[in-house]
């Protein structure tokens, strides 16, 4: 038995359905689950159908409410990865391996390499880059991944044994409190912690197959072509997983402001795949689900507002937040920074 899962809010259900269907189309030997970082909603029952959906409050997560209050929605979704890994490892100890997949991915091939690499290692990590990048004034670059993490945690795969259970427990305990962005402290969600994993734990394998976790950050080293009607990476490797990170689905843009190396016209094949992806998302309920507000995001926001109302500075921050567009908010915060820091 092989297990794969993703984590999403109700607003990302269409993405989770697309990645799940793409996985099963090429890898029917996987059992696929959706970890729902949200509450079930009756009007979304059609979009839960056909999938094993496990809301996080049914996954045995200790002090889930405390984490929800502590974290914003982006933070908690990342923080829950090791908690779900632990849930599946305990529930299915016989599993060959457990693969986490970000919801904004598509699987295009059979994932034979993951099974093969698990013959060598217990923990598979997928780096952002496989080759050095020149300092050409463009972003992202190597410095970006010194800041955000060597490995992209949109993918991680583990076997089930004592070594990986120690790893999961270690990662879980840190993400319970420290899964957020703090540049000065060296934190970036769940990713920065994993830099330490190859040092602390045995049988960690860095996956260097260029067909996995292809995204805007590594296209400089990965050419995309079609050979005999098959999408290839660097002319030698089948495209296994593309990571549609930071695309603009509604605006029909593959490349957005997360990078300044490329525009859509530079990658006609990827644009074709992106158009197919957008159609699949619409078919899987994108327009119905995308505006849903996460239950736990509301909890965090209400807690933040309650705390803010107890101080003058907090009231000013709320007033700025509620009454001005983002560009003016930043100017006001800068102008008031001296007062707010006192």
N, C-alpha and C positions, 0 to 999 in steps of 0.2 A: 504494500500500500504506500503510495506517495501522496503527500498532502501539499496543497498550495492554498494560500489565503491572501486576501487583501483587506485593507481597513479603509472605511469611508464614512462620511456622514450621509444623511438622506439626500443632500444636494448633489452628491457624487455617485448616486446609485447607478445612473446610466453608464458611467465610466467603469464601475465595478462589473456590471453585467457584460460590457464589451470585452474587458480583459479576461473575464471568466470564460466567456464563449470562445474567445480566440485560443485560450489555453486548451480547452477540451477538444476543440476542432483538430488540434495537432497532437494532443497528449491525452487521449482518453483514459490512460491508466492513472491519472491524478484525480483525487477527490478535492473539489474546490469549495472554499467557504468564504463568505463575506463577513468580516468583523465589523459590526455596525457601531460606530462611535456616535450613537444617537439613540433616541427612543423610536420604537416602531410607531408608524402612523397609519391609521385605518385606511385613509384615502390613497395610500401607496401600496396596498396589498398586491395589486397586479404586478408591481415592479419588484416585489420580494419573491413572487412565485417562480418556481423553477430553480431556485438557489437555496443553499444551506446558509441562512442568515443567522448570525449569533450576535445579538446586541451585547455591548460590553458589560451591561449590568447582569448578564447571564453567564459571564465567563469567570466568575469567582475572583474578581479583582478586589483585593483588600483596599479599603478606604478610597473607592472610586469617586465618591462625592467630594472628598477632600482634594483629590487631584483635579477634578473638574472645576472647583472653585479657584484653585491655585493657577491653572493653566488656561490660556486661550485655546480656541479650537485647533489651530495649527499645531500648537505645542502638544496638546493631549493626543492627537492622532499619531504623532511620531512617538510619544512616550508609551503608547500601548503595544508597540511591536513585541517587546520581550514578554509582556503579560500574555498576549495571545500565543506566542511561541511556547510558553510554559503550559498554557491551557491544552494545546494540542499534544505536546509531549507527554503530559500526564494522562490524557484521555486515549491517546493512540500510541502507546509505547512500542508497538510493533511496526510503526511507520518506517519505511526506508529512509526518508528524509522529509523535512518540512521546509517549504519554500515560501518566503514572503515576496509578494509582487505589489508594487505601487498600483493604484487604480488607473493612473494615466499612462499605462503601458499597453502594448499590443504584442501578442505572441505570434510569430510568423512561421515557426518551425517546431519540429520535435526537439525537446530539450535533452538530447542524449548526453551532451557534454556535462550537464549537472550530475547525472547518474554516474558517469565515468569518473568525474573528479572526486566524487564522494568515496571512491575506492581508495583515494589517497588521503582524504581529509574529512574532518567532522564539520568544519565551519568554512563555508565558501563566501568570500568577500569579492566585490566587484568594484575596481577602482574607477575614478572619474577618467583618468588618463592612462595610456599605455606607453606614451612617448613624451620626451621633453618638448615643450612649446617655446617658440622664440618670443622674446620681449619686443613686440612690434607695435606697442601702443594700443592693442586691441584687448577686449575683455570677453569672456573670462580668460585667465592665464594661470600659471602655476601658483602665483600668490593667492589667487582666489581659493585654491584647494588646500593651501596651507591654513587658510582662515576657516573654511567650511568643512574640511575633512578630506582625507585621501580617498576614502571609499564612498560610493554613492549607495545610500541605504534604501534606495528604491527596490533593491534586490538583496536578499541574504538567504542562504540555505543552510540548514543544520541537520545532522543526523540526531538520533536520540540515544544518548549514553551519558555516563557520569561526567565526562569532559564538557559536553555541551550543556548539560543541566547546570554545571557550575558557571559556565559562561552566561547562560540565560539569567541565572539568579544575580550574578554580578551586574549585568546590564540593566536588569529590572530595577534593582535597588538604587542605581544611580539615576535612572530616568524617572523614578517616582518623584524626585525633587529637582532634578537638573536637566530637563529637556526643554531648553529655551535658548534664545540668542542673547549672548552677552559677550561682545567682542573683547572687552578688557579682561574678562575672566577666562577667555579662550573656549567659550561654549557655543555650539551651534546645534541645537536640537539633539537628536540621537546620534548624529554622525561623528562628532569629535571624539566621543568615548571609544569608538571602534578602532581608532588609531592604536590604542593600547592592547587590543585583543590578541594580535600575533605574539606579543611579549608575555602576556599573562596566561595564555591557554595553548594547549598542544593541538597539532594537526589542523592548523589554520591554512587554507589555500587561497592564494590570490588568483582570481580567474582572469586570464589574459586573452581570452577568445574575443576578437574584435567584433563579433556579431551579436554580443550581449550588451544590453544597456547602452545602446547607441542613442545619443542625444546631442543637443546643441553644443554641449561643452567639449565633445571629442570629435566633431566632424572634421576638424582640421587634419586629423590623422586617419580618417576613415572615408574613403571614396565609396560612393553608392552607384552601382550600375545594375543593368539587367543582362543576364546571360541565359539564353534559352528560356526566356520568360520567367526567370527566377531572380529575385532581388539579391544582389551580392554585395559584400563589404570587402573592399580592397581586392576585388576580382577573385578571391579565393575562398571566402567564407560566406555561408548563407546568413542572411539577416534573421537572427533568432528573436530578438526583442528590441523594439524601438520604444523609447521613453518620450512620450509627448508632453514633456514638462514645460510649463509656462507658455503654452500655445494660447492663442486667442480664438476660441471656438466660435463664439458669436460673431467676432469680427473677421473670421476666415483668414487668420494670419498664423502661419507656422512659426515664424521667428518674431519675437517681441523684444522688449527693451532689456531682457536679461543678458543679451549679448550684442556686440556690434561688429561681428565678423561677416555675417551673412545676411542676405535677404532671400525671400522666397524664390526669386527667379534663378538663384544659384543652384537649386536642387530640385529639378523638375520631377524626378522620380519620387522624392520624399513628399513633394506637394501632391502628387497623385495619391500616394498612400494616405496623406492627411485628409484629402477630400473623401476618400472611402471611410476613414475613421469618423469624420463628422456625420456622414450619412448613417453610420452604424449607431452613433450616439443618439441621434434623433429617433431612430427606430426603437432604441432601448429606453426612451422616456426622458431625454435630456430637457426638453422644454417644460415638462411637467415637474421635474424634480429639482432643477437647478436653483430655484429661488427659495427653497426650503431653508429655514433657519434652524441650526442645530440646537437641540435641547440643552446640551452642556455648554454651548457658547452663551446661551441666555443666562445660565446659572452664573458663569464667570462674569458676564457684563453686569448683572444685577448686584453681585458681590462687590465688584469694583466701584460701582456707583454709590452703593451704600457707604463704603469706606471714604470715598471722595467727598461726600456731603458732610463728613464730620470735621473737615478742616477748610479754612479759607482758600488755601492753595488748591485743594481738591475741587472746590466749587468753581474756581476760575478755570481749571482744566476742563471740567465738564461743560462750562459755558462756551469755551473755545471749541470743544469737540462738537457740540450740538448746533452751533450757529455759523460756522464758517467752512468754506471749501478747503480741501487739503493744502493748496498752495498758500493760502492766507494763514491757515493754522500753523504751518511751519514758521512763517515770518513772525507771528505773534509769540510763539514759544521762544524763538530766538531773542526777540525784543524783551521778553519778560524773564529770560533765563536767570539774570542776576537776582531778581526778586524771588523767583521760585526756588532758588538754591539756598536761600537764607533760612 
